[in-house]
Structures are given as C-alpha cells and as structure tokens.
C-alpha cells in the first residue's frame, strides 16, 4: 500500500489500518487520521513510518499502540477531548507533537 504526497487516510473502526498488503509506504507529508468515538489500535505498519498521524473523534478514546516500535516522521496531533493514549511501546517522533 502506498499513501502518496499530501494524501490523508482516515480510519474510523476498531479494525483500523488496511491490512494484507505486502508492504506499506507512507509519504512524509501525508496524514493517517485515527478517527473514532471508540477504542482503536494504532498499526505498527510492519516497520514503516507514519508521515503525520492524528487522533480525533470526540468522546473518551483509548488508543493502543500495536507492536513494539512506532515512528512518526512529521507531527503527532491529538485533537479530541478526553483522549487517552496507552503507550505500551516506543514511539519515535522526529517532527514533534501538537495537542
């Protein structure tokens, strides 16, 4: 799967990120938005890096990081009231974060 320049992928279910791809490439200036009022698991992308990643959806959301290592090349944005991140893994931010 390839997420190109300036593209946005929004996932709104518990199943989350598209699966069953041989590889995953995400452009640094693209965005994956986890948008749900319910709990979601953040994909480890099989070792690939996110460009920008955002969490939205309102309510009290639990986000669980799947796997052990996550990488975000640009910006991590958290924009939902009552959001709880359960950090059970390592997340490397090379661009920064915004709340």
Backbone as CSV, one residue per row, in Angstrom:
resi,resn,N_x,N_y,N_z,CA_x,CA_y,CA_z,C_x,C_y,C_z
1,UNK,0.835,-1.162,0.000,0.000,0.000,0.000,0.882,1.229,0.000
2,UNK,0.491,2.218,-0.751,1.255,3.462,-0.813,0.336,4.646,-0.554
3,UNK,0.695,5.478,0.412,-0.035,6.709,0.712,0.853,7.845,0.235
4,UNK,0.432,8.509,-0.848,1.268,9.481,-1.537,1.336,10.855,-0.901
5,UNK,2.010,11.765,-1.590,2.227,13.132,-1.128,0.920,13.839,-0.821
6,UNK,0.852,14.479,0.321,-0.289,15.277,0.774,-1.595,14.495,0.894
7,UNK,-1.540,13.174,0.883,-2.751,12.351,0.985,-3.135,12.171,2.455
8,UNK,-4.428,11.932,2.682,-4.923,11.642,4.021,-5.723,10.355,3.994
9,UNK,-5.432,9.463,4.922,-6.185,8.237,5.108,-6.857,8.339,6.473
10,UNK,-8.194,8.281,6.495,-8.937,8.325,7.749,-9.532,6.956,8.013
11,UNK,-9.274,6.434,9.199,-9.814,5.143,9.590,-10.699,5.352,10.807
12,UNK,-11.885,4.759,10.781,-12.834,5.029,11.847,-13.409,3.806,12.514
13,UNK,-12.749,2.683,12.393,-13.287,1.470,13.007,-12.238,0.827,13.894
14,UNK,-12.651,-0.165,14.637,-11.710,-0.875,15.508,-10.712,-1.694,14.697
15,UNK,-11.075,-2.062,13.442,-10.173,-2.822,12.587,-9.026,-1.962,12.078
16,UNK,-9.246,-0.678,11.998,-8.233,0.330,11.752,-7.536,0.267,10.406
17,UNK,-6.208,0.271,10.447,-5.404,0.435,9.248,-5.598,-0.725,8.272
18,UNK,-5.650,-0.445,6.972,-5.808,-1.525,5.977,-4.736,-2.604,6.156
19,UNK,-5.160,-3.841,6.063,-4.245,-4.973,6.292,-4.051,-5.765,4.997
20,UNK,-3.227,-6.774,5.083,-2.983,-7.728,3.997,-2.242,-7.140,2.799
21,UNK,-1.424,-6.145,3.020,-0.557,-5.620,1.964,0.846,-6.175,2.179
22,UNK,1.561,-6.432,1.093,2.924,-6.969,1.198,3.870,-5.946,1.811
23,UNK,3.632,-4.646,1.559,4.462,-3.588,2.128,3.621,-2.334,2.292
24,UNK,4.166,-1.393,3.021,3.465,-0.141,3.300,4.454,1.006,3.152
25,UNK,4.116,1.997,2.318,4.939,3.186,2.143,4.060,4.401,2.377
26,UNK,4.497,5.277,3.283,3.724,6.465,3.617,4.615,7.681,3.427
27,UNK,4.186,8.602,2.574,4.960,9.820,2.317,5.031,10.664,3.589
28,UNK,6.163,11.355,3.779,6.387,12.123,4.996,5.345,13.211,5.203
29,UNK,4.821,13.799,4.133,3.845,14.876,4.291,2.403,14.388,4.154
30,UNK,2.182,13.074,4.264,0.832,12.528,4.259,0.352,12.371,5.704
31,UNK,-0.944,12.102,5.870,-1.524,12.004,7.212,-2.387,10.756,7.337
32,UNK,-2.225,10.049,8.437,-3.140,8.970,8.808,-3.903,9.479,10.022
33,UNK,-5.238,9.542,9.891,-6.094,10.052,10.956,-6.901,8.894,11.540
34,UNK,-6.659,8.579,12.810,-7.457,7.594,13.530,-8.633,8.357,14.136
35,UNK,-9.828,8.174,13.560,-10.998,8.977,13.905,-12.132,8.062,14.343
36,UNK,-12.340,7.958,15.651,-13.396,7.102,16.155,-13.797,7.539,17.550
37,UNK,-15.061,7.351,17.885,-15.520,7.608,19.250,-15.220,6.417,20.151
38,UNK,-14.797,5.314,19.559,-14.478,4.110,20.322,-12.997,3.827,20.355
39,UNK,-12.650,2.725,20.981,-11.245,2.322,21.092,-10.688,1.931,19.724
40,UNK,-9.416,2.218,19.506,-8.726,1.855,18.264,-7.322,1.371,18.578
41,UNK,-6.822,0.486,17.719,-5.443,0.040,17.814,-4.660,0.682,16.683
42,UNK,-3.554,1.336,17.035,-2.717,2.024,16.064,-1.741,1.031,15.460
43,UNK,-1.794,0.873,14.150,-0.967,-0.100,13.453,0.516,0.246,13.540
44,UNK,1.338,-0.781,13.688,2.790,-0.597,13.670,3.324,-0.539,12.240
45,UNK,2.454,-0.763,11.242,2.792,-0.637,9.817,3.897,-1.562,9.357
46,UNK,4.145,-2.615,10.057,5.175,-3.557,9.641,6.549,-2.940,9.564
47,UNK,6.818,-1.948,10.406,8.121,-1.303,10.434,8.214,-0.025,9.629
48,UNK,7.197,0.308,8.846,7.194,1.559,8.093,6.935,2.727,9.047
49,UNK,7.198,3.951,8.585,6.981,5.142,9.398,5.742,5.891,8.936
50,UNK,5.018,6.456,9.888,3.939,7.373,9.549,4.550,8.687,9.083
51,UNK,3.807,9.435,8.253,4.172,10.815,7.959,3.681,11.640,9.134
52,UNK,2.463,12.181,9.011,1.761,12.814,10.122,0.743,11.804,10.630
53,UNK,0.482,11.815,11.929,-0.550,10.958,12.494,-1.415,11.808,13.412
54,UNK,-2.742,11.641,13.290,-3.642,12.405,14.146,-4.693,11.489,14.737
55,UNK,-5.183,11.902,15.911,-6.245,11.183,16.609,-7.386,12.157,16.824
56,UNK,-8.592,11.789,16.418,-9.755,12.643,16.609,-10.971,11.757,16.797
57,UNK,-12.118,12.363,17.016,-13.330,11.577,17.117,-14.194,11.878,18.314
58,UNK,-13.700,12.679,19.242,-14.504,13.044,20.398,-14.672,11.915,21.384
59,UNK,-15.354,12.217,22.461,-15.588,11.200,23.477,-14.311,10.825,24.201
60,UNK,-14.367,9.767,24.954,-13.191,9.236,25.641,-12.676,8.080,24.814
61,UNK,-11.528,8.270,24.212,-10.973,7.292,23.292,-9.720,6.653,23.869
62,UNK,-9.631,5.360,23.755,-8.401,4.657,24.117,-7.695,4.241,22.845
63,UNK,-6.463,4.639,22.710,-5.642,4.256,21.566,-4.531,3.358,22.081
64,UNK,-4.440,2.178,21.542,-3.402,1.233,21.927,-2.434,1.092,20.763
65,UNK,-1.152,1.212,21.045,-0.139,1.053,20.011,0.158,-0.426,19.837
66,UNK,-0.114,-0.958,18.645,0.150,-2.365,18.343,1.643,-2.559,18.105
67,UNK,2.169,-3.675,18.522,3.589,-3.942,18.290,4.475,-3.197,19.274
68,UNK,5.756,-3.127,18.975,6.717,-2.539,19.903,7.271,-1.197,19.462
69,UNK,7.394,-0.934,18.176,8.038,0.296,17.718,7.166,1.018,16.713
70,UNK,7.033,2.324,16.915,6.280,3.173,16.007,7.144,4.380,15.665
71,UNK,7.010,4.856,14.450,7.791,6.001,14.012,6.889,6.988,13.298
72,UNK,7.034,8.257,13.655,6.282,9.341,13.022,7.292,10.364,12.532
73,UNK,7.396,10.543,11.204,8.410,11.417,10.612,8.091,12.889,10.778
74,UNK,6.810,13.234,10.897,6.439,14.639,10.908,5.796,15.027,12.246
75,UNK,4.473,15.110,12.314,3.810,15.621,13.516,2.757,14.656,14.021
76,UNK,2.738,14.441,15.336,1.688,13.697,16.014,0.700,14.722,16.553
77,UNK,-0.578,14.644,16.115,-1.604,15.586,16.564,-2.661,14.842,17.373
78,UNK,-2.988,15.391,18.533,-4.041,14.836,19.367,-5.086,15.933,19.522
79,UNK,-6.285,15.705,18.959,-7.266,16.785,18.933,-8.654,16.345,19.370
80,UNK,-8.728,15.471,20.346,-10.026,15.017,20.838,-10.079,15.166,22.350
81,UNK,-11.154,15.746,22.838,-11.322,15.911,24.283,-11.384,14.550,24.952
82,UNK,-10.706,14.400,26.058,-10.759,13.167,26.825,-9.963,12.016,26.237
83,UNK,-9.066,12.279,25.316,-8.282,11.219,24.686,-7.263,10.639,25.654
84,UNK,-7.166,9.342,25.679,-6.167,8.659,26.492,-5.301,7.816,25.576
85,UNK,-3.987,8.025,25.638,-3.058,7.185,24.891,-2.442,6.189,25.850
86,UNK,-2.552,4.938,25.510,-1.912,3.903,26.308,-0.609,3.534,25.619
87,UNK,0.468,4.124,26.056,1.759,3.896,25.414,2.383,2.623,25.961
88,UNK,2.260,1.561,25.194,2.808,0.276,25.579,3.998,-0.082,24.705
89,UNK,4.483,0.872,23.952,5.572,0.614,23.020,6.408,1.881,22.895
90,UNK,7.363,1.857,22.003,8.227,3.006,21.754,7.677,3.769,20.563
91,UNK,7.542,5.097,20.691,7.150,5.916,19.546,8.228,6.976,19.354
92,UNK,8.801,7.015,18.180,9.858,7.954,17.851,9.259,9.089,17.027
93,UNK,9.332,10.312,17.558,8.823,11.483,16.855,9.993,12.304,16.362
94,UNK,10.157,12.399,15.060,11.261,13.195,14.533,10.796,14.595,14.154
95,UNK,9.470,14.839,14.138,8.963,16.147,13.771,8.366,16.926,14.923
96,UNK,7.828,16.257,15.924,7.239,16.943,17.071,5.809,16.472,17.305
97,UNK,5.138,17.128,18.253,3.761,16.782,18.556,2.981,18.034,18.891
98,UNK,1.661,17.979,18.696,0.766,19.099,18.982,-0.451,18.582,19.705
99,UNK,-0.884,19.309,20.736,-2.072,18.924,21.478,-3.111,19.999,21.295
